[in-house]
Amino acid sequence: MGHVRKRLAAPPSRVGWITVSVVAVACLAGSAISPGVGTTSASAAPAPKAVQSTITGVLASFYRPPSPLIHARAGSIIRSRKFDVGPALPTGTKAYRVLFHTTSATGGDLAESGVIVVPGGTPPPGGFPIVSWAHGTTGVASMCAPSLDGTASLPHLAALIGDRNIVVAADYRGLGAPGLHPYLVGASEGEDVLDAARAARSLLGATASNAVAVLGFSQGGQAALFAGEAAQAYAPDLYVAGIAAIAPVTSVLELAPTGDLPPPSGQSAFTAMVLYAWAHHYRSFNLASVLTPAGLAGLSQVSSSCVDSVATLYDAVAPTQFFLPGWRQAPAIQAANQANRPGRAPTSAPILVVQGTADEVVPYADTTQFVDQRLCRSQYDTVDYLVEPGTGHSQLLSQTAATVDQWIQDRFAGIRSVDSCATPGLGIAPAS
């Protein structure tokens, strides 16, 4: 683009890839909101009926878990199936669709699907390091699983494999394997991302290292941040070397639509999916208290199709047609939003946050405030904040791919990360 990127030199000593046409925001399950925090109690607000479309065709049986599902440790492989990666990847690369165990929001056992891609050749001592990819928004229906497309959904895969990394990608629970995807429930997606790395170790044994870097975009950026916060407690068997969050969503309500005109970048579609998923997951509010009759009628589309179809319905008209006045202020919505904001616990691994100043989905100002106030000042995290002037949401991942990939390889090599928090103003120039 011809601009000069503002970055920091190494600071003094201090202790301490899918592009979606609508929006990509992050999700992780397991955070519990106490009954009674909403406008209605948890017992008084039944979950909306889940009518999600399921996978059909030759892969349907693969994504259907055994019944009953025999309990096993999170990350354990239920089944795997090798598939052809095509000529674009280095010779010897192997790829597998996998079904593996993960942890439900109540601490139980459930099945999740994903993809594992392995470099050819002899692994280094200790095994190949793992890059766990956290994808952007695809929808809440099980048929919206990225793994159905094999490796096509994995950004810059050839470069990551060429750098001798295993690449894993969780679909997130409820996508692929049956269930309802808890969209934008932070704790669940963070666990999903970590359990996908565990699944690689379960499948490949000594070929896979316990060193993991998490890379996520938009929805997956939030998932990556939650994974970093949860890693030490949830997955102490993994060594998380770095967390890379590209245009991460840090507050759903800051992105929700306003005004009397159709939103420019899919805000109504993702908000409808969020409310549907949160109502089902938390059961702390009734959808009739936040959606108009037209909004409620559109939920059949939300639960049975993927993001582009939802966008066609919800983003064609003004938000006031679908969302009731004052819905954002409902105590249950405020509580759910707060529970799913990253920056709730320190991350021991270095963090890379990448943000474009012209992002029409995830505002630059919001990300900058999040890095400054929550990651740097509240938690004393080590954060390399990379700002791309003039770059929009859909261009950010591809435009920064080489820089992000190098950052990941440096973390695996043990090279010290830049710390923007150590320099006043995060070491960045104001957005023009």
C-alpha positions in Angstrom: 0.0 0.0 0.0 3.1 2.3 0.2 2.6 3.4 3.8 5.2 3.2 6.5 4.2 0.9 9.3 4.8 2.3 12.8 6.5 -0.3 15.0 8.6 -0.2 18.1 12.2 -1.1 18.6 12.9 -3.7 21.2 12.0 -2.2 24.6 14.2 -2.0 27.7 14.0 -4.9 30.1 10.5 -5.4 31.6 9.4 -8.2 33.9 6.9 -9.8 33.1 -7.0 -16.8 8.2 -10.9 -16.9 6.6 -12.3 -13.6 5.5 -16.1 -13.5 6.0 -18.3 -11.2 4.0 -20.3 -10.1 7.1 -18.2 -10.1 10.3 -15.9 -12.3 12.2 -16.2 -12.3 16.0 -14.9 -14.6 18.6 -16.5 -17.2 20.8 -15.6 -19.5 23.7 -18.1 -21.4 25.9 -18.1 -22.1 29.6 -18.5 -18.7 31.2 -21.4 -18.9 33.5 -23.8 -16.0 34.2 -25.6 -16.4 37.5 -29.4 -17.0 37.3 -31.4 -13.9 37.8 -29.0 -11.4 36.3 -31.3 -10.8 33.3 -34.7 -9.2 33.0 -36.0 -12.7 33.6 -34.6 -15.5 35.6 -32.7 -18.4 34.0 -35.6 -20.7 34.9 -38.1 -18.3 33.4 -36.4 -17.9 30.1 -36.3 -21.2 28.1 -33.8 -21.7 25.4 -35.0 -20.9 21.9 -35.8 -23.9 19.8 -32.7 -25.1 18.0 -33.5 -26.0 14.4 -30.0 -26.0 13.0 -29.4 -27.7 9.7 -27.1 -30.7 9.8 -24.5 -32.1 7.4 -25.7 -34.4 4.7 -24.0 -36.4 2.0 -20.9 -38.6 2.1 -19.4 -36.9 5.2 -22.5 -37.0 7.3 -21.5 -40.2 9.1 -18.0 -38.9 9.9 -19.4 -35.8 11.7 -22.0 -37.8 13.7 -20.4 -38.8 17.0 -20.9 -42.2 18.6 -24.0 -42.6 20.8 -23.4 -42.9 23.6 -20.1 -40.9 23.5 -17.7 -42.7 25.8 -16.0 -40.1 28.0 -12.4 -39.3 27.3 -9.9 -36.6 28.1 -10.4 -33.3 26.2 -8.4 -33.4 22.9 -8.6 -37.2 22.6 -9.4 -38.4 19.1 -12.8 -40.0 18.4 -12.0 -40.7 14.8 -9.9 -39.3 11.9 -9.9 -39.5 8.2 -7.1 -38.6 5.9 -7.9 -36.5 2.8 -6.0 -35.3 -0.3 -4.4 -31.8 0.1 -3.7 -31.2 -3.6 -0.6 -29.9 -5.3 -0.5 -26.4 -3.6 1.2 -27.6 -0.4 4.7 -28.9 0.0 5.4 -32.5 -0.9 4.7 -35.0 1.8 2.0 -32.8 3.6 -0.7 -34.9 5.2 -4.2 -33.7 6.2 -6.9 -35.2 8.4 -10.4 -34.4 9.3 -10.8 -35.2 12.9 -13.6 -35.6 15.5 -12.2 -35.1 19.0 -13.4 -34.7 22.6 -13.9 -31.3 24.2 -15.5 -29.9 27.3 -19.1 -28.7 27.4 -20.2 -25.5 29.2 -21.3 -27.6 32.2 -18.0 -29.5 32.3 -19.3 -32.6 30.5 -17.9 -34.3 27.4 -18.9 -33.6 23.8 -17.6 -34.1 20.3 -16.0 -31.4 18.1 -14.7 -31.5 14.6 -11.7 -29.9 12.8 -8.7 -30.3 10.5 -5.1 -31.2 11.2 -2.4 -30.6 8.6 1.1 -32.1 9.1 4.4 -31.3 7.2 6.2 -34.1 5.5 9.6 -35.3 6.5 11.3 -35.9 9.8 10.1 -33.8 12.7 12.7 -31.9 14.8 13.6 -33.1 18.3 10.4 -32.6 20.4 8.1 -32.6 17.4 6.7 -30.0 15.0 5.3 -26.9 16.8 1.6 -26.4 16.4 -0.3 -23.3 15.0 -3.9 -23.4 16.1 -6.1 -21.4 13.7 -9.2 -19.7 15.0 -11.6 -18.9 12.2 -14.0 -16.1 11.6 -17.7 -16.1 11.5 -19.4 -18.8 9.4 -22.8 -19.2 11.1 -24.4 -21.1 14.0 -25.7 -24.2 12.0 -23.6 -27.3 12.1 -23.4 -27.3 8.3 -21.3 -24.1 8.5 -18.2 -26.0 9.7 -15.0 -24.8 7.8 -13.6 -28.3 7.9 -16.1 -29.4 5.3 -13.9 -27.5 2.8 -10.8 -29.4 3.8 -7.7 -27.1 3.8 -9.3 -24.4 1.6 -10.5 -22.5 4.7 -7.0 -22.2 6.2 -5.2 -19.0 5.3 -1.6 -19.0 4.1 -1.3 -22.7 4.9 1.5 -23.3 2.5 3.7 -20.7 4.3 3.0 -22.2 7.7 3.6 -25.7 6.6 6.7 -24.6 4.7 8.0 -23.2 8.1 7.6 -26.8 9.5 4.5 -26.2 11.6 1.6 -28.5 12.2 -1.6 -26.4 11.5 -4.8 -27.3 13.3 -8.2 -25.7 13.0 -11.2 -26.4 15.3 -14.6 -25.9 13.8 -15.8 -24.7 17.2 -18.4 -26.8 19.1 -21.8 -27.0 17.4 -20.2 -26.5 13.9 -19.7 -29.9 12.1 -20.5 -32.2 15.0 -24.2 -31.7 16.0 -25.3 -29.0 18.4 -25.8 -25.3 18.5 -22.7 -23.2 18.1 -22.3 -20.9 21.2 -21.4 -18.0 19.0 -19.4 -15.3 20.7 -19.3 -17.1 24.0 -15.6 -16.6 24.7 -14.7 -19.4 27.0 -15.9 -22.2 24.8 -14.0 -21.1 21.7 -10.8 -20.6 23.7 -11.1 -24.2 24.9 -11.9 -25.4 21.4 -8.7 -23.8 20.1 -6.6 -25.4 22.8 -8.3 -28.8 22.5 -7.6 -28.8 18.7 -3.9 -28.6 19.5 -4.3 -31.4 22.0 -6.1 -33.4 19.3 -3.0 -33.1 17.1 -0.9 -34.5 19.8 -3.4 -37.3 20.4 -3.4 -38.2 16.7 0.3 -37.8 15.9 2.1 -38.6 19.1 5.8 -37.6 19.2 5.5 -36.0 15.8 3.7 -33.0 17.5 5.3 -30.7 20.0 3.5 -29.3 23.0 4.6 -25.8 21.8 1.5 -24.0 20.4 0.9 -20.6 18.9 -2.7 -19.5 18.5 -3.7 -17.4 15.4 -7.2 -15.9 15.0 -9.0 -13.4 12.9 -12.0 -11.3 13.9 -14.3 -13.9 15.7 -11.2 -16.0 15.9 -9.2 -13.1 17.3 -11.4 -13.0 20.3 -11.1 -16.8 20.5 -7.3 -16.5 20.5 -7.3 -14.0 23.3 -9.6 -16.1 25.4 -7.4 -19.2 24.7 -4.4 -17.3 26.0 -6.1 -16.3 29.2 -7.4 -19.9 29.8 -4.3 -21.9 28.7 -2.4 -22.3 32.0 -5.5 -23.4 33.9 -7.3 -25.3 31.2 -4.5 -26.9 29.2 -1.3 -26.9 31.4 0.0 -29.8 29.2 0.5 -27.2 26.4 3.2 -24.6 26.2 1.6 -21.6 24.6 4.4 -19.6 22.9 2.3 -16.8 21.5 -1.2 -15.4 20.8 -1.8 -13.6 17.5 -5.2 -11.8 17.3 -6.0 -10.1 14.0 -8.8 -7.5 14.2 -10.3 -9.1 17.4 -13.8 -8.4 18.6 -13.5 -7.2 22.2 -17.1 -6.1 22.9 -20.1 -7.3 21.0 -22.2 -4.3 22.0 -19.7 -1.9 20.5 -20.3 -3.5 17.1 -24.0 -3.9 17.3 -26.1 -1.9 14.7 -27.7 1.5 15.4 -29.7 4.0 13.5 -32.5 3.9 10.9 -30.4 2.7 7.9 -29.2 -0.7 6.9 -25.8 -1.3 8.5 -22.7 -1.2 6.2 -20.9 -4.3 7.3 -23.1 -7.1 8.5 -23.7 -5.8 12.0 -27.4 -6.8 12.1 -26.6 -10.4 10.9 -24.0 -11.1 13.5 -26.1 -9.4 16.2 -29.0 -11.7 15.4 -26.7 -14.7 15.6 -25.2 -13.5 18.9 -28.6 -13.0 20.5 -29.8 -16.4 19.3 -26.7 -18.1 20.6 -26.6 -16.2 23.9 -30.3 -16.9 24.7 -29.7 -20.6 24.1 -26.4 -20.7 26.0 -27.2 -18.6 29.1 -31.0 -18.9 29.3 -31.0 -15.6 31.2 -33.2 -13.6 28.8 -36.1 -14.3 26.4 -35.6 -13.4 22.7 -39.0 -11.7 22.6 -37.5 -9.1 25.0 -34.9 -8.0 22.5 -36.3 -8.8 19.0 -39.3 -7.5 17.1 -41.8 -10.0 15.6 -39.9 -9.6 12.3 -36.6 -10.3 14.1 -38.1 -13.4 15.7 -39.4 -14.6 12.4 -35.9 -14.4 10.9 -34.4 -16.8 13.5 -35.3 -19.8 11.4 -32.8 -18.4 8.9 -30.2 -17.9 11.6 -30.5 -21.4 12.9 -30.6 -23.2 9.5 -28.2 -21.4 7.2 -24.8 -19.9 7.1 -23.6 -16.3 7.4 -24.2 -15.1 3.9 -27.8 -16.1 3.9 -28.3 -14.5 7.3 -26.8 -11.3 6.0 -29.1 -11.3 3.0 -32.1 -11.2 5.4 -30.9 -9.1 8.3 -28.7 -6.5 6.6 -31.1 -5.4 3.9 -33.2 -3.1 6.2 -32.8 -0.8 9.2 -31.9 -2.4 12.5 -35.0 -1.0 14.1 -37.1 -3.5 12.1 -35.5 -6.4 14.0 -34.2 -5.1 17.3 -36.4 -3.6 20.1 -35.6 -0.2 21.4 -33.3 -0.4 24.5 -32.3 -4.0 24.0 -28.7 -3.3 24.7 -29.4 -2.0 28.2 -31.1 -5.2 29.3 -29.1 -6.5 32.4 -28.8 -10.0 30.9 -27.4 -8.6 27.7 -25.0 -6.4 29.6 -23.9 -9.4 31.7 -23.4 -11.6 28.7 -21.4 -9.0 26.9 -19.2 -8.4 29.9 -18.6 -12.2 30.3 -17.4 -12.4 26.7 -15.0 -9.5 26.7 -11.4 -10.7 26.6 -8.9 -9.1 29.0 -10.3 -10.8 32.1 -7.1 -12.5 33.1 -3.4 -12.1 32.4 -1.8 -14.1 29.5 1.6 -15.5 30.2 2.5 -15.7 26.5 3.4 -12.7 24.4 0.4 -11.3 22.4 0.3 -9.8 18.9 -2.7 -7.6 18.2 -3.1 -6.4 14.6 -5.6 -3.7 13.6 -6.4 -1.6 10.6 -7.3 2.0 11.0 -10.0 1.8 8.3 -11.6 -1.4 9.6 -15.4 -1.0 9.1 -16.3 -4.0 11.3 -13.9 -3.8 14.3 -13.1 -0.1 15.0 -9.5 0.9 15.3 -10.3 3.1 18.3 -12.0 0.3 20.2 -9.1 -2.1 19.7 -6.5 0.6 20.7 -8.5 1.3 23.9 -8.7 -2.4 24.6 -5.0 -2.9 24.2 -4.1 0.2 26.3 -6.6 -0.1 29.1 -7.1 -3.9 29.5 -4.0 -5.7 28.2 -1.3 -3.1 29.1 -2.6 -1.2 32.1 -4.8 -3.7 33.9 -2.9 -6.9 33.2 0.7 -6.0 32.3 0.6 -8.3 29.4 3.4 -8.2 26.8 1.7 -6.9 23.7 3.1 -6.1 20.2 0.5 -3.8 18.8 0.7 -3.5 15.0 -1.4 -0.9 13.3 -2.0 -0.9 9.5 -3.0 2.6 8.4 -5.8 2.7 5.8 -6.5 -1.0 5.9 -10.0 -2.4 6.1 -11.3 -5.6 7.8 -11.3 -7.9 4.8 -7.8 -6.9 3.7 -6.0 -7.1 7.0 -5.3 -10.8 7.3 -3.7 -11.1 3.8 -1.9 -7.8 4.0 -0.1 -8.7 7.3 0.4 -12.4 6.6 4.2 -12.3 6.2 4.6 -10.2 9.4 2.3 -12.4 11.4 3.9 -15.6 10.2 7.4 -14.3 11.1 6.1 -13.2 14.6 4.9 -16.8 15.2 8.2 -18.4 14.0 10.1 -16.0 16.3 8.0 -17.1 19.3 8.8 -20.7 18.6 12.4 -19.8 18.3 12.4 -18.1 21.7 13.1 -14.7 20.4 11.9 -11.9 22.7 8.8 -10.1 21.5 8.4 -6.4 21.0 6.4 -4.9 23.9 4.3 -1.9 22.8 3.0 -1.5 26.4 6.5 -0.4 27.4 6.4 2.8 25.3 4.0 5.7 25.9 1.2 5.8 23.4 1.8 2.2 22.5 4.4 3.4 20.2 1.9 4.1 17.4 1.0 7.2 15.5 -2.6 8.5 15.8 -4.9 7.3 13.1 -5.2 10.0 10.3 
